[in-house]
Each structure stands twice: as C-alpha cells, then as structure tokens.
Amino acid sequence: MPSLHPADDLLRLSASVSAVATLVTYAGYVQSRGQTHDILGLLINVLWPTMLPATYALLRAIVQLERGRFDDPTELFLRDRAMQIAIVACCRPTTLCRIAAIGFPVARA
C-alpha cells in the first residue's frame, strides 16, 4: 500500500535493511561460534538449526508491527503467542544441543 508520506517509505525500508543486517550478522555469529559435533556420523554445527525460528520471529515482528497490531516490540514479545513459541524454538534446541554435546567428541578441523 503506497503511503502518503515519503518518510513512511523510508522508515519501512530502514526496518527491512536492519532485519536483513540482523540475520546476516546472526548467521556470521552462528558460523563462527557454533561448535561442530560428530553426531551419528554427521558433523553438525549445533547453532545452525536456530536460524529458521530466528528468521521467522524477525519476519513476524516486522509484519505485526507493519499491520499495526503492536506498536511496541516489548508488547509483541510478551503478548504474541507465536512469537513466544518462536523464541522458545530458537533458544531451547540450542541449550539442549549444548548440554547433549558434552558427551559427544568435538570434531577438530
């Protein structure tokens, strides 16, 4: 929907650019900090599975704020059930993989 003010379009574009920069930065973090473990004969970086829920949560936040359902990110995180599920889906597997990885040998590259 075209807006009446060019500043609205600039703000929308800035939010999109910030979202992409956030995901690229998180992917770089995942690649550099994730530990690779030999699980069932596969070398797996335990942080890569968190990219999907992180991407979903970021895109959902942008859509919900754009639609005007929430005007505060804190309110969005506290009241939106899908956002809460995405956060748990992002954080819990990482924690469980790190706890489980204690028993797996770390692959040295």
Contacts in CASP RR format, 6 or more apart in sequence:
PFRMAT RR
TARGET T0000
AUTHOR 0000-0000-0000
METHOD contacts of the structure
MODEL  1
MPSLHPADDLLRLSASVSAVATLVTYAGYVQSRGQTHDILGLLINVLWPT
MLPATYALLRAIVQLERGRFDDPTELFLRDRAMQIAIVACCRPTTLCRIA
AIGFPVARA
3 9 0 8 1.000
3 12 0 8 1.000
12 66 0 8 1.000
15 62 0 8 1.000
15 65 0 8 1.000
16 62 0 8 1.000
19 58 0 8 1.000
19 59 0 8 1.000
19 62 0 8 1.000
22 58 0 8 1.000
23 51 0 8 1.000
23 54 0 8 1.000
23 55 0 8 1.000
23 58 0 8 1.000
26 51 0 8 1.000
26 54 0 8 1.000
27 51 0 8 1.000
29 47 0 8 1.000
30 45 0 8 1.000
30 47 0 8 1.000
30 48 0 8 1.000
30 50 0 8 1.000
30 51 0 8 1.000
31 45 0 8 1.000
33 47 0 8 1.000
34 45 0 8 1.000
34 46 0 8 1.000
34 47 0 8 1.000
35 45 0 8 1.000
35 46 0 8 1.000
35 98 0 8 1.000
35 101 0 8 1.000
35 106 0 8 1.000
36 43 0 8 1.000
36 44 0 8 1.000
36 45 0 8 1.000
36 106 0 8 1.000
36 107 0 8 1.000
36 109 0 8 1.000
37 43 0 8 1.000
37 44 0 8 1.000
37 46 0 8 1.000
37 97 0 8 1.000
37 101 0 8 1.000
37 104 0 8 1.000
37 105 0 8 1.000
37 106 0 8 1.000
37 107 0 8 1.000
38 44 0 8 1.000
38 104 0 8 1.000
38 105 0 8 1.000
38 107 0 8 1.000
39 104 0 8 1.000
43 107 0 8 1.000
46 94 0 8 1.000
46 97 0 8 1.000
46 98 0 8 1.000
46 101 0 8 1.000
47 94 0 8 1.000
49 93 0 8 1.000
49 94 0 8 1.000
49 97 0 8 1.000
50 90 0 8 1.000
50 91 0 8 1.000
50 93 0 8 1.000
50 94 0 8 1.000
53 86 0 8 1.000
53 87 0 8 1.000
53 89 0 8 1.000
53 90 0 8 1.000
54 86 0 8 1.000
54 90 0 8 1.000
56 86 0 8 1.000
57 83 0 8 1.000
57 86 0 8 1.000
57 87 0 8 1.000
57 90 0 8 1.000
60 80 0 8 1.000
60 82 0 8 1.000
60 83 0 8 1.000
60 86 0 8 1.000
61 73 0 8 1.000
61 76 0 8 1.000
61 83 0 8 1.000
64 70 0 8 1.000
64 76 0 8 1.000
64 80 0 8 1.000
64 83 0 8 1.000
65 71 0 8 1.000
65 73 0 8 1.000
65 76 0 8 1.000
70 76 0 8 1.000
70 79 0 8 1.000
70 80 0 8 1.000
76 83 0 8 1.000
77 83 0 8 1.000
77 84 0 8 1.000
77 87 0 8 1.000
END
